[in-house]
Amino acid sequence: MKLYSTNLKAPEVSFQEALITGLAPDRGLYMPKSLPTFSKEEIDSFKDVSYPEIAYRVLNKVLEGEVDDKSLKAIIYDAYNYDVPLEKVDDITYIMRLDRGPTASFKDFAARMMARLMQYYLKKEERQLTILTATSGDTGSAVAHAFYGLDNIRVIVLFPQDEVSDRQRKQMTTLGENITALSIDGKFDDCQAMVKQAFADEELSHLNLSSANSINIGRLVPQSIYYFYAYLKLRDYPEELIVSIPSGNFGNMMGCVLAKTMGVPIKKILASVNENDEVPTFLDCGKYAKIVPSKNCLSNAMNVGHPSNLSRLIAIYGGEMDEIGNISKEPDMESLRNDIYSGSVTDSETKATIKEIYEQYGILIEPHGAVGVKGLLEFRSQTGDNTLAVTLETAHPAKFPEHVKNETGVEPELPQSLKEVEGKEEYMDYLSTDYSGFKKYLQEKLI
Ligand SMILES: *Cc1c(COP(=O)(O)O)cnc(C)c1O
């Protein structure tokens, strides 16, 4: 597997290198030059097998020659030890719940695979690595859990002290061992800036710092698997499938694009967004303008005014977009529109959808999942296309108890994984936003 950079000014690299470095040296994002394809018969032959087994059969082909079979199988079975329920809403609509992992967010799917693959390569080369990551909540906890207990990697998570919920904080601070939580007296953007500065700091280059953010190709590839799974679990019914994906940075949607490229018969990909509607506008009129600052909506993990994965999408459709959003070559807009539809959902529609899905079907969803559902309903009403559809629930309702309770009157029950952190002791260090203090901290901590 060879990967190229979307900015086209960096050499091609192996999967291992793309995984360990994250961003290409020309600041572009890595994309596979080619992917294996699966015939319909081949995909159908995966029916009746478990989630990890489907993941193994797909990834074994995608990562052929990159990871030995036995290790790959062990990594996958260790990463995917939780349920992936498909809940029926009505005859043509299902909700796939990606909220049953250890941090109750779909980010577990990607983070757990990425962590184990990194560990595999580092162990082989007897190398150590430190992951630095800034988080506004969900990513940090998924990353911390995914890397927890691995030998060759330590993780330092920076979070804004007043901007994460108690529960989010506890998911990062109660682990210990190779996970260090840093409470920063500042905002998410300050944490992000400190991390970026550390990566660029020559005097820290001997510390082997790496990032685990959503632009890493190691996070996208595992996010293609649950689209195979959805199709297979519903396979007696559909020839084709529509998928609605609550989207922010568009990594989840790129996983779906990869799955479609590999042969999963997906008729249309619905990238459903909140009021940050730069992508629907781009698909409508062909002009791209980021939203600065991004709008604060209820589905807060999707408050993204310039999704970094957009340059990957544009690359797949033959165009070129750099990291700041300038398009130097137009993608094939007609095929793009043919494959992808993007609809924007307001906060009031989000709330109404949480209420409606509970009252009509007895199903609890949270704001991100509600954007997915409403995006699908809008698409149907505009096009009259009633093809069987799956919409994704990307977080557990118990992560957003107040919104869920306001609309439904129901207090969502905490899953076991979130309950566990409640009584545990918290460990964290406190720093200001001053870079030199942070630098000194890293130099002392990481010797
Ligand atoms: C990160 C996140 C999203 C958005 O996913 P992208 O891959 O960034 O589009 C949606 N829902 C939840 C709950 C998330 O944490």
The ligand as an SDF file (V2000), in Angstrom:
LIG
                    3D

 15 15  0  0  0  0  0  0  0  0999 V2000
  -16.1920   13.4590   16.1570 C   0  0  0  0  0  0  0  0  0  0  0  0
  -17.6530   13.2500   16.2100 C   0  0  0  0  0  0  0  0  0  0  0  0
  -18.4700   13.4250   15.0660 C   0  0  0  0  0  0  0  0  0  0  0  0
  -17.9420   13.9350   13.7530 C   0  0  0  0  0  0  0  0  0  0  0  0
  -17.1580   12.9780   13.0920 O   0  0  0  0  0  0  0  0  0  0  0  0
  -16.2210   13.4200   11.8840 P   0  0  0  0  0  0  0  0  0  0  0  0
  -15.4930   12.2190   11.5020 O   0  0  0  0  0  0  0  0  0  0  0  0
  -15.3150   14.4950   12.4500 O   0  0  0  0  0  0  0  0  0  0  0  0
  -17.0990   13.9660   10.8200 O   0  0  0  0  0  0  0  0  0  0  0  0
  -19.8200   13.1390   15.1690 C   0  0  0  0  0  0  0  0  0  0  0  0
  -20.3630   12.7450   16.3480 N   0  0  0  0  0  0  0  0  0  0  0  0
  -19.6190   12.5750   17.4570 C   0  0  0  0  0  0  0  0  0  0  0  0
  -20.2860   12.1590   18.7090 C   0  0  0  0  0  0  0  0  0  0  0  0
  -18.2430   12.8190   17.4420 C   0  0  0  0  0  0  0  0  0  0  0  0
  -17.5340   12.6550   18.5610 O   0  0  0  0  0  0  0  0  0  0  0  0
  1  2  1  0
  2  3  1  0
  2 14  2  0
  3  4  1  0
  3 10  2  0
  4  5  1  0
  5  6  1  0
  6  7  2  0
  6  8  1  0
  6  9  1  0
 10 11  1  0
 11 12  2  0
 12 13  1  0
 12 14  1  0
 14 15  1  0
M  END
$$$$
